[in-house]
Amino acid sequence: MTNELKVPTMAEMMAEGKSPEVLFWVGCSGSFDDRAKRITKAFVRLLNQAGVEFAVLGTEESCTGDPAKRAGNEFLFQMQAMMNIEVLNAYDVRKIVTACPHCFNTIKNEYPGLGGSYEVVHHTQFLKSLLDDGRLTIEGGSFKGKKIVFHDPCYLGRANNIYEAPRDLIQKLDAELVEMKRSRANGLCCGAGGAQMFKDAEPGTKEINIERAEEALDLEPKIIAAACPFCNTMLTDGVKSKNREGDVKVMDVAELIANANDL
């Protein structure tokens, strides 16, 4: 994290006798992947701007276990989940926000069965609530009138029925939001779900991320908007495979808002 960003840990807050409004679950991708770190920083800048009292777990945060579970290793998943639940419950965490739909889905829907029940929101939902409450304002800025296509992450859309929050935020930028033929409940996976992010693809005629990138590029957008670090990686690779990275950017919704506000 850069110096101007205020990112307190739960341990620091508890030591001061404070309790944050929300715990920001950063996730493996947002912590370690260089591209996804930019999404993390953009979201933190927005939280700072809105005056949200938040905290992260820092080194106490571990993988949610999503890749292990999707790959079929239930034992490893439960080990990872139980470790996290122990930490979260020790801090009496009530509300969690995360920019990763995989973390979101796992903590929201699979942790309760293991003793970890929390209010879990995706960062697009949280940003929308900050906007609705007047704590955050969005300016069109450099994105005004730009054609933006939004790709629905599987674990946000079909798995949890969240379609409107990211679109509402994009439309607040005064941008031209366009839809791919396969969108919302009929959206096409970027190719990274089900732990596919971490393995080579099976034999076939075309990679899924290239198919999805082609669908987006057919609409001639200036920006392909994503709301998941895995989708971001896969779509970026797809755009590069078509040699279009020079004129089409792949950006997270949080980055769009932070950049529009010139944070």
MIGULUM-43325 format. One record per residue: residue in one letter; x negated, y negated, z negated of N, C-alpha, C in turn. Coordinates in steps of 0.1 Angstrom, whole numbers, padded with zeros to 4 digits, m for minus. Example, Ala and Ser with C-alpha at 12.3 -4.5 7.8 and 13.67 -1.06 7.14 Angstrom:
<pagus>
PAGU residuo  n.px  n.py  n.pz ca.px ca.py ca.pz  c.px  c.py  c.pz
PAGU       A m0132  0057 m0078 m0123  0045 m0078 m0132  0033 m0078
PAGU       S m0128  0022 m0071 m0137  0011 m0071 m0129  0000 m0079
</pagus>
This chain:
<pagus>
PAGU residuo  n.px  n.py  n.pz ca.px ca.py ca.pz  c.px  c.py  c.pz
PAGU       M m0008  0012  0000  0000  0000  0000 m0009 m0013  0000
PAGU       T m0004 m0023  0007 m0012 m0035  0007 m0009 m0043 m0006
PAGU       N m0018 m0053 m0008 m0017 m0060 m0021 m0004 m0068 m0023
PAGU       E  0001 m0074 m0012  0013 m0082 m0014  0026 m0074 m0017
PAGU       L  0025 m0061 m0016  0037 m0053 m0019  0037 m0049 m0033
PAGU       K  0049 m0051 m0040  0050 m0047 m0054  0057 m0033 m0054
PAGU       V  0049 m0023 m0058  0054 m0009 m0059  0051 m0003 m0072
PAGU       P  0059 m0006 m0082  0057  0000 m0095  0060  0015 m0096
PAGU       T  0053  0022 m0104  0056  0036 m0106  0066  0038 m0118
PAGU       M  0073  0049 m0118  0082  0052 m0129  0075  0052 m0142
PAGU       A  0063  0058 m0142  0055  0058 m0155  0052  0044 m0160
PAGU       E  0048  0035 m0151  0046  0021 m0155  0058  0014 m0160
PAGU       M  0069  0016 m0154  0082  0010 m0158  0086  0015 m0172
PAGU       M  0085  0029 m0173  0089  0035 m0186  0080  0029 m0197
PAGU       A  0068  0027 m0194  0058  0022 m0204  0062  0008 m0209
PAGU       E  0069  0001 m0200  0073 m0013 m0203  0087 m0013 m0209
PAGU       G  0093 m0001 m0210  0106  0000 m0216  0117 m0004 m0206
PAGU       K  0114 m0003 m0193  0123 m0007 m0182  0129  0005 m0175
PAGU       S  0140  0003 m0169  0146  0014 m0161  0150  0008 m0147
PAGU       P  0145  0013 m0136  0147  0007 m0123  0162  0009 m0119
PAGU       E  0166  0001 m0110  0179  0002 m0104  0180  0015 m0095
PAGU       V  0168  0018 m0089  0168  0029 m0080  0154  0035 m0079
PAGU       L  0153  0048 m0077  0140  0055 m0075  0138  0056 m0060
PAGU       F  0127  0051 m0054  0124  0053 m0040  0116  0065 m0038
PAGU       W  0122  0075 m0032  0116  0088 m0029  0109  0086 m0016
PAGU       V  0095  0086 m0016  0088  0083 m0004  0087  0094  0006
PAGU       G  0085  0106  0001  0084  0118  0009  0070  0120  0015
PAGU       C  0067  0132  0019  0054  0136  0024  0050  0127  0036
PAGU       S  0059  0126  0046  0056  0119  0058  0054  0104  0055
PAGU       G  0062  0098  0047  0061  0084  0043  0049  0081  0035
PAGU       S  0043  0091  0029  0031  0090  0020  0018  0092  0027
PAGU       F  0018  0101  0037  0005  0106  0042  0004  0104  0058
PAGU       D  0015  0103  0065  0014  0101  0079  0012  0086  0082
PAGU       D  0002  0083  0090 m0002  0069  0092  0010  0061  0099
PAGU       R  0017  0067  0108  0028  0060  0114  0039  0058  0105
PAGU       A  0043  0069  0097  0054  0068  0088  0051  0059  0076
PAGU       K  0038  0057  0073  0035  0047  0062  0040  0033  0065
PAGU       R  0040  0030  0078  0045  0017  0082  0060  0015  0080
PAGU       I  0067  0026  0081  0081  0026  0077  0083  0024  0062
PAGU       T  0075  0031  0055  0075  0029  0040  0073  0015  0036
PAGU       K  0062  0009  0042  0059 m0005  0039  0070 m0015  0043
PAGU       A  0076 m0012  0054  0087 m0021  0059  0099 m0020  0049
PAGU       F  0102 m0008  0045  0113 m0007  0035  0110 m0014  0022
PAGU       V  0098 m0012  0017  0094 m0018  0005  0094 m0034  0006
PAGU       R  0090 m0039  0017  0091 m0053  0019  0106 m0058  0018
PAGU       L  0115 m0050  0024  0129 m0054  0023  0134 m0053  0009
PAGU       L  0130 m0043  0001  0134 m0041 m0013  0129 m0053 m0021
PAGU       N  0116 m0057 m0018  0110 m0069 m0025  0118 m0081 m0022
PAGU       Q  0121 m0083 m0009  0129 m0095 m0005  0142 m0096 m0012
PAGU       A  0149 m0084 m0013  0163 m0084 m0019  0162 m0084 m0034
PAGU       G  0150 m0084 m0040  0149 m0084 m0054  0154 m0072 m0061
PAGU       V  0152 m0060 m0054  0157 m0048 m0060  0146 m0043 m0070
PAGU       E  0150 m0039 m0082  0141 m0033 m0091  0140 m0018 m0088
PAGU       F  0129 m0014 m0083  0128  0000 m0079  0114  0005 m0084
PAGU       A  0113  0018 m0083  0100  0024 m0087  0098  0037 m0079
PAGU       V  0086  0041 m0078  0083  0054 m0071  0076  0063 m0081
PAGU       L  0076  0076 m0078  0069  0086 m0087  0054  0086 m0085
PAGU       G  0050  0081 m0074  0035  0081 m0071  0030  0095 m0071
PAGU       T  0019  0098 m0078  0013  0111 m0078  0021  0122 m0084
PAGU       E  0032  0118 m0091  0041  0128 m0097  0051  0133 m0087
PAGU       E  0052  0127 m0075  0061  0131 m0065  0055  0143 m0057
PAGU       S  0062  0153 m0055  0057  0165 m0047  0067  0167 m0035
PAGU       C  0064  0176 m0026  0073  0179 m0015  0086  0184 m0020
PAGU       T  0097  0180 m0014  0110  0185 m0019  0112  0200 m0017
PAGU       G  0104  0206 m0008  0105  0220 m0005  0113  0223  0008
PAGU       D  0118  0212  0014  0126  0214  0027  0119  0222  0037
PAGU       P  0106  0220  0041  0100  0228  0051  0099  0243  0047
PAGU       A  0096  0245  0034  0095  0259  0029  0109  0266  0031
PAGU       K  0119  0259  0027  0133  0265  0027  0137  0268  0042
PAGU       R  0135  0258  0051  0139  0260  0065  0131  0271  0071
PAGU       A  0118  0273  0067  0110  0283  0073  0113  0297  0067
PAGU       G  0122  0297  0057  0126  0310  0051  0119  0314  0038
PAGU       N  0111  0305  0032  0104  0309  0020  0112  0303  0008
PAGU       E  0123  0309  0004  0131  0304 m0007  0124  0304 m0020
PAGU       F  0115  0313 m0022  0108  0313 m0035  0099  0300 m0037
PAGU       L  0092  0297 m0026  0084  0285 m0026  0092  0272 m0028
PAGU       F  0104  0272 m0021  0113  0261 m0022  0117  0259 m0036
PAGU       Q  0121  0269 m0042  0126  0268 m0056  0115  0264 m0066
PAGU       M  0103  0268 m0063  0092  0264 m0072  0090  0249 m0070
PAGU       Q  0090  0244 m0058  0087  0230 m0055  0099  0222 m0061
PAGU       A  0111  0226 m0058  0123  0219 m0063  0123  0218 m0078
PAGU       M  0120  0229 m0085  0121  0229 m0100  0111  0219 m0106
PAGU       M  0099  0219 m0100  0089  0209 m0104  0094  0195 m0103
PAGU       N  0100  0192 m0092  0105  0178 m0090  0116  0175 m0099
PAGU       I  0125  0184 m0101  0137  0182 m0109  0133  0180 m0124
PAGU       E  0122  0187 m0128  0117  0185 m0142  0112  0171 m0143
PAGU       V  0105  0166 m0134  0100  0152 m0134  0111  0142 m0134
PAGU       L  0120  0144 m0124  0132  0134 m0123  0140  0134 m0135
PAGU       N  0143  0145 m0141  0151  0146 m0153  0144  0140 m0165
PAGU       A  0131  0142 m0166  0123  0136 m0177  0124  0121 m0177
PAGU       Y  0125  0115 m0165  0126  0101 m0164  0141  0096 m0164
PAGU       D  0150  0106 m0165  0164  0103 m0165  0169  0095 m0153
PAGU       V  0163  0099 m0141  0167  0093 m0129  0181  0096 m0125
PAGU       R  0188  0085 m0121  0202  0086 m0117  0205  0084 m0102
PAGU       K  0197  0074 m0097  0200  0071 m0083  0187  0071 m0075
PAGU       I  0187  0078 m0063  0175  0079 m0055  0178  0074 m0041
PAGU       V  0168  0067 m0035  0169  0063 m0021  0157  0068 m0014
PAGU       T  0159  0073 m0002  0148  0078  0006  0150  0075  0021
PAGU       A  0138  0073  0028  0139  0070  0042  0138  0083  0051
PAGU       C  0137  0094  0044  0136  0107  0051  0149  0115  0050
PAGU       P  0156  0117  0061  0169  0125  0060  0167  0140  0054
PAGU       H  0155  0145  0057  0152  0158  0052  0151  0158  0036
PAGU       C  0144  0149  0031  0144  0147  0016  0158  0144  0011
PAGU       F  0165  0135  0018  0178  0131  0014  0188  0143  0013
PAGU       N  0188  0151  0024  0197  0163  0024  0193  0173  0013
PAGU       T  0180  0175  0011  0176  0186  0002  0179  0181 m0013
PAGU       I  0176  0169 m0016  0178  0164 m0030  0193  0163 m0032
PAGU       K  0201  0158 m0022  0215  0156 m0024  0223  0169 m0025
PAGU       N  0220  0178 m0016  0229  0190 m0015  0223  0203 m0021
PAGU       E  0210  0203 m0023  0204  0216 m0027  0198  0216 m0041
PAGU       Y  0195  0204 m0046  0190  0202 m0060  0200  0204 m0070
PAGU       P  0213  0200 m0068  0223  0202 m0079  0224  0217 m0084
PAGU       G  0223  0226 m0075  0224  0240 m0078  0212  0245 m0087
PAGU       L  0202  0237 m0088  0190  0240 m0096  0188  0231 m0108
PAGU       G  0199  0224 m0111  0199  0215 m0123  0195  0201 m0120
PAGU       G  0195  0196 m0107  0191  0183 m0104  0202  0175 m0097
PAGU       S  0211  0168 m0105  0222  0161 m0099  0220  0146 m0099
PAGU       Y  0219  0140 m0087  0216  0125 m0087  0225  0119 m0076
PAGU       E  0226  0106 m0077  0233  0099 m0066  0221  0096 m0056
PAGU       V  0223  0102 m0044  0212  0101 m0034  0217  0093 m0021
PAGU       V  0210  0083 m0017  0214  0075 m0006  0203  0074  0004
PAGU       H  0206  0073  0017  0196  0072  0027  0193  0057  0028
PAGU       H  0181  0054  0033  0177  0039  0033  0186  0031  0041
PAGU       T  0192  0036  0052  0201  0028  0060  0213  0025  0052
PAGU       Q  0218  0034  0045  0230  0031  0036  0227  0021  0026
PAGU       F  0215  0022  0020  0211  0013  0009  0209 m0001  0015
PAGU       L  0203 m0002  0026  0201 m0016  0033  0215 m0022  0036
PAGU       K  0224 m0013  0041  0237 m0018  0044  0244 m0023  0032
PAGU       S  0243 m0017  0020  0249 m0021  0008  0243 m0034  0003
PAGU       L  0230 m0036  0005  0223 m0048  0001  0228 m0060  0010
PAGU       L  0230 m0057  0023  0236 m0067  0032  0250 m0071  0028
PAGU       D  0258 m0061  0025  0272 m0063  0022  0273 m0071  0009
PAGU       D  0264 m0069  0000  0264 m0076 m0013  0258 m0090 m0013
PAGU       G  0252 m0093 m0001  0246 m0106  0001  0232 m0107 m0005
PAGU       R  0226 m0096 m0008  0213 m0096 m0014  0202 m0096 m0003
PAGU       L  0206 m0093  0009  0197 m0092  0020  0204 m0099  0032
PAGU       T  0197 m0107  0040  0202 m0112  0052  0194 m0107  0064
PAGU       I  0201 m0106  0075  0194 m0101  0087  0195 m0112  0098
PAGU       E  0184 m0115  0105  0184 m0124  0116  0180 m0116  0128
PAGU       G  0187 m0119  0140  0184 m0112  0152  0169 m0113  0156
PAGU       G  0164 m0125  0154  0149 m0127  0157  0145 m0123  0170
PAGU       S  0134 m0115  0171  0129 m0111  0184  0137 m0100  0190
PAGU       F  0147 m0094  0183  0155 m0083  0189  0168 m0088  0195
PAGU       K  0171 m0101  0194  0183 m0106  0199  0185 m0103  0214
PAGU       G  0196 m0096  0217  0199 m0093  0231  0191 m0081  0237
PAGU       K  0182 m0076  0229  0174 m0064  0234  0182 m0052  0234
PAGU       K  0180 m0043  0244  0188 m0031  0245  0181 m0020  0236
PAGU       I  0189 m0016  0226  0184 m0006  0217  0193  0007  0217
PAGU       V  0186  0018  0218  0194  0031  0217  0190  0038  0204
PAGU       F  0201  0043  0197  0198  0049  0184  0200  0064  0185
PAGU       H  0190  0071  0180  0190  0086  0180  0194  0091  0166
PAGU       D  0205  0099  0165  0210  0104  0153  0201  0115  0147
PAGU       P  0195  0114  0135  0188  0125  0129  0198  0136  0125
PAGU       C  0194  0148  0127  0203  0159  0124  0208  0159  0109
PAGU       Y  0198  0157  0100  0202  0158  0086  0209  0146  0081
PAGU       L  0209  0135  0089  0217  0123  0085  0231  0124  0091
PAGU       G  0231  0128  0104  0244  0128  0111  0252  0141  0109
PAGU       R  0249  0151  0116  0258  0163  0115  0258  0169  0101
PAGU       A  0246  0169  0094  0246  0175  0081  0253  0167  0070
PAGU       N  0253  0154  0071  0259  0146  0061  0269  0135  0065
PAGU       N  0272  0136  0078  0283  0127  0084  0280  0112  0082
PAGU       I  0267  0108  0083  0264  0094  0082  0260  0089  0096
PAGU       Y  0269  0082  0102  0267  0077  0116  0267  0061  0117
PAGU       E  0275  0055  0108  0278  0041  0110  0267  0032  0104
PAGU       A  0261  0035  0092  0252  0026  0085  0241  0022  0094
PAGU       P  0233  0031  0101  0222  0026  0109  0227  0018  0121
PAGU       R  0239  0021  0127  0244  0014  0138  0248  0000  0134
PAGU       D  0255 m0001  0122  0259 m0014  0117  0247 m0024  0116
PAGU       L  0236 m0018  0111  0223 m0026  0109  0218 m0031  0122
PAGU       I  0218 m0022  0132  0212 m0026  0145  0221 m0037  0151
PAGU       Q  0234 m0036  0150  0243 m0046  0156  0241 m0059  0149
PAGU       K  0237 m0059  0136  0235 m0072  0129  0223 m0079  0135
PAGU       L  0215 m0072  0143  0203 m0079  0149  0207 m0086  0162
PAGU       D  0220 m0087  0165  0224 m0093  0177  0218 m0086  0189
PAGU       A  0216 m0073  0188  0210 m0065  0198  0221 m0058  0206
PAGU       E  0218 m0053  0218  0227 m0045  0226  0225 m0030  0223
PAGU       L  0234 m0025  0215  0233 m0011  0211  0240 m0002  0221
PAGU       V  0232  0007  0227  0237  0016  0237  0236  0031  0232
PAGU       E  0245  0039  0237  0246  0053  0232  0242  0063  0242
PAGU       M  0235  0073  0238  0232  0084  0247  0244  0093  0248
PAGU       K  0245  0101  0259  0257  0109  0261  0258  0119  0249
PAGU       R  0247  0124  0245  0247  0133  0233  0244  0124  0221
PAGU       S  0254  0120  0214  0252  0112  0202  0262  0115  0191
PAGU       R  0260  0110  0179  0268  0112  0167  0269  0127  0165
PAGU       A  0282  0133  0163  0283  0147  0160  0278  0156  0171
PAGU       N  0277  0151  0183  0272  0158  0195  0257  0155  0198
PAGU       G  0250  0149  0188  0236  0145  0190  0227  0157  0193
PAGU       L  0216  0154  0200  0206  0165  0203  0195  0163  0193
PAGU       C  0191  0174  0187  0179  0174  0178  0167  0169  0185
PAGU       C  0158  0163  0177  0145  0158  0183  0135  0169  0185
PAGU       G  0138  0180  0178  0129  0192  0180  0121  0195  0167
PAGU       A  0122  0186  0157  0114  0188  0145  0121  0195  0133
PAGU       G  0134  0196  0134  0141  0202  0123  0138  0217  0121
PAGU       G  0143  0222  0109  0141  0236  0106  0126  0240  0105
PAGU       A  0118  0231  0101  0103  0233  0099  0096  0234  0112
PAGU       Q  0103  0231  0123  0096  0232  0137  0085  0221  0138
PAGU       M  0086  0211  0130  0076  0200  0130  0062  0205  0127
PAGU       F  0061  0216  0120  0048  0221  0115  0044  0234  0122
PAGU       K  0049  0237  0134  0045  0249  0141  0045  0247  0156
PAGU       D  0039  0255  0163  0039  0254  0178  0053  0259  0183
PAGU       A  0057  0253  0194  0071  0257  0199  0070  0271  0205
PAGU       E  0082  0277  0206  0083  0290  0212  0082  0288  0227
PAGU       P  0079  0299  0235  0078  0297  0249  0091  0292  0255
PAGU       G  0090  0284  0265  0102  0279  0272  0098  0270  0284
PAGU       T  0108  0263  0290  0105  0255  0302  0103  0241  0298
PAGU       K  0108  0236  0286  0106  0222  0283  0107  0220  0268
PAGU       E  0099  0211  0262  0100  0208  0248  0113  0200  0246
PAGU       I  0119  0202  0234  0132  0195  0231  0129  0180  0230
PAGU       N  0118  0176  0224  0115  0162  0222  0114  0154  0235
PAGU       I  0109  0161  0245  0108  0155  0259  0122  0154  0265
PAGU       E  0130  0164  0263  0144  0163  0268  0151  0151  0262
PAGU       R  0149  0150  0248  0156  0139  0241  0151  0125  0245
PAGU       A  0138  0125  0247  0132  0112  0251  0137  0108  0265
PAGU       E  0138  0118  0274  0143  0115  0287  0157  0109  0287
PAGU       E  0166  0115  0278  0179  0110  0276  0179  0095  0272
PAGU       A  0170  0092  0263  0170  0078  0258  0164  0069  0269
PAGU       L  0154  0073  0276  0147  0065  0286  0156  0063  0298
PAGU       D  0165  0072  0301  0175  0070  0312  0183  0057  0310
PAGU       L  0185  0053  0298  0193  0041  0295  0185  0028  0296
PAGU       E  0172  0030  0299  0163  0018  0301  0163  0009  0288
PAGU       P  0161  0014  0276  0161  0006  0265  0147 m0001  0263
PAGU       K  0147 m0011  0255  0135 m0018  0250  0129 m0010  0238
PAGU       I  0139 m0005  0230  0136  0002  0218  0144  0014  0215
PAGU       I  0138  0025  0211  0145  0037  0207  0144  0036  0192
PAGU       A  0156  0035  0185  0156  0033  0171  0159  0047  0165
PAGU       A  0151  0050  0154  0153  0062  0146  0155  0059  0132
PAGU       A  0159  0069  0124  0161  0067  0110  0155  0079  0102
PAGU       C  0144  0084  0108  0138  0096  0102  0124  0097  0107
PAGU       P  0114  0099  0098  0100  0099  0102  0097  0110  0112
PAGU       F  0103  0122  0110  0101  0133  0119  0106  0130  0133
PAGU       C  0118  0124  0134  0124  0120  0147  0114  0110  0154
PAGU       N  0109  0101  0145  0100  0090  0150  0088  0096  0157
PAGU       T  0082  0106  0151  0070  0113  0157  0074  0120  0170
PAGU       M  0085  0127  0170  0088  0135  0181  0092  0127  0193
PAGU       L  0100  0116  0190  0104  0107  0201  0092  0099  0207
PAGU       T  0083  0095  0198  0071  0088  0202  0063  0097  0211
PAGU       D  0061  0109  0208  0054  0119  0216  0061  0121  0230
PAGU       G  0074  0121  0229  0082  0122  0241  0080  0111  0251
PAGU       V  0081  0099  0245  0079  0086  0253  0065  0086  0259
PAGU       K  0055  0090  0251  0041  0091  0256  0039  0101  0268
PAGU       S  0047  0112  0267  0046  0122  0277  0051  0116  0291
PAGU       K  0059  0106  0290  0064  0099  0302  0057  0087  0306
PAGU       N  0046  0084  0298  0037  0072  0300  0045  0059  0299
PAGU       R  0055  0059  0290  0063  0047  0288  0060  0040  0275
PAGU       E  0050  0044  0268  0047  0038  0255  0044  0023  0256
PAGU       G  0040  0019  0268  0037  0004  0270  0049 m0005  0270
PAGU       D  0061  0001  0274  0072 m0008  0276  0084 m0004  0267
PAGU       V  0083  0008  0260  0094  0012  0252  0088  0016  0238
PAGU       K  0093  0009  0228  0088  0012  0214  0098  0021  0207
PAGU       V  0093  0030  0198  0101  0038  0189  0099  0032  0175
PAGU       M  0110  0028  0169  0109  0021  0156  0120  0026  0147
PAGU       D  0117  0026  0134  0126  0029  0124  0135  0017  0122
PAGU       V  0148  0019  0117  0157  0008  0115  0152 m0001  0105
PAGU       A  0145  0003  0095  0139 m0005  0084  0129 m0015  0090
PAGU       E  0121 m0009  0100  0111 m0017  0107  0117 m0028  0115
PAGU       L  0128 m0025  0122  0135 m0035  0130  0140 m0047  0121
PAGU       I  0146 m0044  0110  0151 m0054  0101  0139 m0062  0095
PAGU       A  0129 m0055  0090  0118 m0062  0084  0111 m0071  0094
PAGU       N  0109 m0066  0107  0103 m0074  0117  0112 m0086  0122
PAGU       A  0125 m0084  0122  0134 m0094  0126  0134 m0105  0116
PAGU       N  0132 m0102  0103  0131 m0112  0092  0117 m0117  0091
PAGU       D  0108 m0112  0099  0094 m0117  0099  0088 m0115  0085
PAGU       L  0091 m0104  0078  0085 m0102  0065  0071 m0097  0066
</pagus>
